[in-house]
Amino acid sequence: MLTANALQKDVITLDSKELFFLAGILGSDRLLGVEDPFQGSLADEIAAEWEAVKSSLLQKEYLSQGETDADLSMPAHVFSRVAIAGLAERACWVRYKNEAEEFKGYVHITDERVVESSKESETSTTYRLRELGNVQEACASLVERMKWRDESPADLPALLLSKKQLRELYQLPELQLEQVSSELAKSTGDVEGSWALAKCLCQRKAEGELQLSVWDGEQWETQGAAFIVGETMNWLLRMSMKDEEDWLIATPATRQQLHDMLLVWFEHQSETEEG
C-alpha cells in the first residue's frame, strides 16, 4: 500500500530509474522526456533493479518502509511532483537561451499546480523536479526567465514564410543583415517587416522554443511556437509541427502577449478532461 505524508519540500532529484519506478507505482507509463531505462530488460532483471532502486529511495527518504515490504509511503512533496509529471494531461517542452541562462525541460500542467522537470545537464541521467505554483504563477515565472522585451512595434504586420527557409538562414555560420533581409523579402514581399525580422535574428539576445502537448486518451497532440528576442523587439514564430507542412508565421509580440498565449495554452482542456 502506498500513501503520501504531509512533508513539503522544494526541489527533488531522481535518476531515471528512480523516476521511472515511482511513476510506475503511481500508474504512469507516459513520462515525457524520460527514456525507459529498462527497455529490453528481462522481468527478473527489472525485479533486481527495483530492490536496488527502492534501497536508494529509502536512503533519500523519498520512500519510507512500513511494517511489511509492501507497505511503502511517499512524502507529499515527492508524491505530488511525480504524480503531476507522470499523470498530467497537459505538458509543454520549453527551451530557451539568453544572456543569463540556458534551459531545456518540461512543465507538466494540471488545473491546480504546475511541475517543472529537467535534466541536471545535457548528458546527465538525473532529473530535477520542482513546483512552479499554479498556472498563473508558472506562466509569470517562465515569461520572466525568457527575458522578453516589455514592448514590441505594433505597426508591423505578421509575415508568412517558409519554415525550412528560416531554419536554413538561422543555421548560417555568419548572419549578414543585408543578406538575410533580402532573402526574407523575396519570400514575404514585405521589405520593412523582413528587415525588422532579419535585424532581430542577426542581433538576437534571446531565443527559444515551446511545444505544447495534450493527451487525448491515446496519444499526445502537439502544437509549437518559437521566439526571437532582439535589442528592441520580440518575434513570435508559430509553425506546423508536421514535417510535410512548410509554413511559419512570424509576428511581433509583447511580453504580455506571450504571457497571455501561455495562459491560454496551459489552461487548455483535452477532450478527456472535459468529458
Residue pairs with C-beta under 8 A, 6 or more apart in sequence:
1 66
1 70
1 71
1 72
2 25
2 26
2 72
2 73
2 74
3 73
3 74
4 73
4 74
4 75
4 76
4 78
4 79
4 80
5 64
5 73
5 74
5 75
5 76
6 76
7 75
7 76
7 77
8 76
8 77
9 75
9 77
9 78
10 77
10 130
10 131
11 128
11 129
11 130
12 62
12 77
12 78
12 81
12 128
12 129
12 130
13 120
13 126
13 127
13 128
13 129
14 22
14 62
14 82
14 126
14 127
14 129
15 125
15 126
15 127
16 34
16 35
16 37
16 125
16 126
16 127
17 37
17 38
17 49
17 53
18 53
18 56
18 57
18 62
19 31
19 34
19 82
19 85
19 127
19 129
20 31
20 34
20 36
20 37
20 38
21 50
21 53
21 54
21 57
22 57
22 62
22 74
22 78
22 82
22 86
23 29
23 31
23 82
23 85
23 86
25 72
25 74
26 79
26 82
26 83
26 86
26 87
27 86
27 87
28 83
28 86
28 87
30 86
30 215
30 220
31 85
31 86
32 91
32 93
32 106
32 108
32 213
32 220
33 93
33 105
33 106
33 117
34 117
34 127
37 125
38 45
38 46
38 49
41 49
54 63
54 72
57 63
58 64
58 65
61 75
62 74
62 75
62 78
63 72
63 73
63 74
63 78
64 72
64 73
64 74
64 75
65 71
65 72
66 72
66 73
74 82
80 113
80 115
80 131
81 115
81 129
81 130
81 131
82 129
84 108
84 110
84 113
84 114
84 115
85 106
85 108
85 115
85 117
85 129
88 108
88 109
88 110
88 115
89 214
89 215
89 270
89 272
89 273
90 108
90 109
90 110
90 212
90 213
90 214
90 215
90 266
90 268
90 270
91 106
91 107
91 108
91 109
91 212
91 213
91 220
92 106
92 107
92 109
92 210
92 211
92 212
92 213
92 262
92 265
92 266
93 105
93 106
93 209
93 210
93 211
93 213
94 103
94 104
94 105
94 106
94 107
94 142
94 208
94 209
94 210
95 103
95 104
95 208
95 209
95 210
96 102
96 103
96 145
96 146
96 147
96 206
96 207
96 208
96 209
97 103
97 206
97 207
97 208
98 146
98 147
98 205
98 206
98 207
98 229
99 147
99 205
99 206
100 147
101 145
103 118
103 145
104 118
104 119
104 122
105 116
105 117
105 118
105 119
106 116
106 117
106 118
107 114
107 115
107 116
107 117
107 132
107 138
107 142
107 266
108 114
108 115
108 116
108 117
109 135
109 138
109 266
111 135
112 134
113 131
113 132
113 133
113 134
114 131
114 132
114 133
114 134
114 135
114 137
114 138
114 266
115 129
115 130
115 131
115 132
116 128
116 129
116 130
116 131
116 132
116 138
117 127
117 128
117 129
118 127
118 128
119 125
119 126
119 127
119 128
120 126
120 127
120 128
132 138
132 141
132 142
133 141
135 263
135 266
135 267
136 263
138 266
139 259
139 262
139 263
139 266
140 259
142 262
143 255
143 258
143 259
143 262
146 206
146 208
146 227
146 229
146 258
147 205
147 206
147 229
148 206
148 227
148 229
148 234
148 254
148 255
148 258
149 229
149 230
149 232
149 233
149 234
149 254
149 255
150 254
150 255
151 233
151 254
151 255
152 233
152 234
152 235
152 252
152 253
152 254
153 196
153 232
153 233
153 252
154 252
156 192
156 193
156 196
156 252
157 190
157 193
158 249
158 250
158 251
158 252
159 184
159 188
159 190
159 193
159 194
159 197
159 249
159 250
159 251
160 188
160 247
160 248
160 249
161 184
161 187
161 188
161 247
161 248
161 250
162 187
162 246
162 247
162 248
163 239
163 240
163 245
163 246
163 247
163 248
164 246
165 183
165 184
165 187
166 184
166 237
166 248
166 250
169 175
169 180
169 183
169 184
169 201
170 201
172 180
175 201
175 202
176 202
177 198
177 199
177 202
177 203
180 198
180 201
180 202
181 191
181 194
181 195
181 197
181 198
181 199
182 194
184 194
184 197
184 198
185 191
185 194
185 195
188 194
196 233
196 252
197 235
197 250
199 230
200 228
200 229
200 230
200 231
200 233
200 234
200 235
201 228
201 230
203 230
203 231
204 228
204 229
204 230
205 229
205 230
205 231
206 227
206 228
206 229
207 226
207 227
207 228
207 229
208 226
208 227
209 224
209 225
209 226
209 227
210 224
210 225
210 226
210 227
210 262
210 265
211 222
211 223
211 224
211 241
212 222
212 223
212 224
212 265
212 268
213 220
213 221
213 222
214 220
214 221
214 222
214 268
214 270
215 221
215 270
215 272
216 270
216 271
216 272
217 270
217 271
217 272
221 270
222 241
223 241
224 238
224 239
224 241
225 236
225 237
225 238
225 239
225 261
226 236
226 237
226 239
227 234
227 235
227 236
227 237
227 253
227 258
228 234
228 235
228 237
233 252
234 252
234 253
234 254
234 255
234 258
235 250
235 251
235 252
235 253
236 250
236 251
236 252
236 253
236 257
236 258
236 261
237 248
237 249
237 250
237 251
238 248
238 249
238 251
239 247
239 248
239 249
240 246
240 247
